[in-house]
Amino acid sequence: MLRFWQGRGRRAPAGTSSPIPTCGTPISVAETDGPERICLGPHDLLAGRNSVAITVRGYHLLLVRDGERIVAAERACPHWGADLSLGQCVGGRLLCPRHLASFDLRDGSVSPGWSFRALRLFEIESASDGLWLRMK
């Protein structure tokens, strides 16, 4: 079953330590049921920034500008839940600030050498009335 992280304050697994905060507790993909499209706001929501952390229906997401497109990603790294809003986007990849694993912003796949699931991505639609998140 696919899972992604929600909430704040999750600690790193026992026996590890990191100065990078975590972001979340697991929730089931089945819990993403609801409206297929959710209005996020105006086209200038990122306002010159490369990324912005948002919360939509209780889900902690990260809006990331990748060239001309905007993509929404779960905000917590699928490995240990590190807050990806503290990472960087370079060359179409989102870097985890804790492990330096990176995720392809086209399909969420993790960089070679890591053995955990892909980053969950959501489509952003730019319409005449603003930016919309597609939950499905």
N, C-alpha and C positions, 0 to 999 in steps of 0.2 A: 504494500500500500504506500502511495506517495504521501509524504508529510511535509509541512513547512511550519515555521516558527511564528509564534504570536506572543505578545506581551513583553515584559522587561525583567531584568534582574536574574536571569538564569545564570547559574554559576558553571564554571568549567568543571569537567569530570574530576573526581577525586584524584589526588596525586599530581595535579597539574596546576600551573599558575600562569596568569597572563595579565598584563596591564590593559589589554583590549577588553572593553565591556562586552557582555553578551546581550542578546536581544531576543528573548522569547522562550516560550514553552510550546511543545508540539501540538498541532491541531490536525485533524483529518481533512483531506481534500473534500470529502463529502460535506464538510461544513461550509464550503464555498458556495453551496446552493443559495440562490437568491436571484436578484435581478442580473441579467446578463451584462447590462451596460450601466455604469455609474459615472455621473458627471463629476470630474475632478476640479474644474474651474476654468479660468480663461487660458487662452493660448500662451500667454506670457508667464505661466505658473512657475517655470524655472527661472525666469527673469535674469538671464545671463549666466546662471550657474550651470555646472555640468551635472549636478545631482541634487535632489532634495528628498528628505525623508517625509513620508506622509502616512497617515493612518486612515484606512477606508474600511468601514463596517467592522472595526476591531482588528483588522489585519495591518501589520506593520510592513510597509512596502517602501521601496526606494525607486524614485523616478530618475532615470539616467539618460542623459543626452549622448547618443552615439552617432556622431556626424549630424545628418539632417533628421534622423528619426529619434523618437523618445520611446523608451521601453520601461515597463514597471517590473521590478524583481522583488522577490521576498527579501526582506531586509536582513534576515539572520542567515549566516552561513550554514549550509546543511550539515557541516561537520560537527561543530560544537556550539553553534549559535552566535558566533562573533558578529558584531554590528558592522555590516557591510557599508553603512553610510560613512564609516571612518576610512574606507579603502579608496582606491582611485580607479578611474576608467581610463585604460590605455589601449589604443589599437583595437577597439571593439571587444575588449575583455575587462571584466570587473575583478579587481584584485582584493582578496581577503586580507585585512590588515594583520590578522593573527598568524596565519599559516603561509601566506603568500601564494596560496593556490589561486587560480584565476578561472573565471567562468566566461564562456562565449556568450555574448549578448544576443546572438541569433537563435540559439537553441538551449542555452543554459548548461551545456556540457562543461565538465570540470577538466582542468589541464591534466596532461599525462602524469602518471605517478601517484595519483590520488584515487582512493577506492571508496568513494561515497557518491550518493545520488547527485543528479544535476540540480542546478539552481532553478527554482520555479519562476517562470516568466509569465507576464500578462501583456496582452496587446493593448497599445494606446492608440485610440482613433482620434484624429484631429478633424473636427466637424465645424460648421459655421458658428455654432454656439459654444465652442470650447473644446477642451480635452476630455475624452471619455475613456474609462477603463473597461476592458472586456474581461469579465471574470471567467468565461468558459474557454 
